[in-house]
Amino acid sequence: MQLYTDRVPNEFYSSELRAQFGSDTTRQKNDAKLVNDAFLKKVFNTAQLPLYVVLEPNVDERIDVAGIYAEGRIIDEAGFAEFLRNPK
C-alpha cells in the first residue's frame, strides 16, 4: 500500500467528488495531512518518509505491524530484500 502524505491523488476519490474539485487541491492536501500523515505519526510514531512497513491482516479485521524497515533510503538492497522475506 502507498500512503500519500502530501496530496491524495484524484483517482482515489469518487467521480462525484472529483467533479467538485476543479483545479482546487485543498481537499486532497487536507486529507493527506489530516488523515494520512496523522495516521503515520499515531500508528508508527514517526514522520519518516519513506517508511517501509509490512502489515499483517487478521481474521478478526485487525491489522498487525509485522515489521518496520528502519532505513528511509534503501542502501542495503540485500538487507531490504531480507526484511521483505522475514519482517519480524
Secondary structure, DSSP 8 states (H G I E B T S, - for coil): ----SS---GGGS-HHHHHHHTT--HHHHHHIIIIIIHHHHHHHS---SS-EEEEEE-TTS-EEEEEEE--SS---HHHHHHHHH---
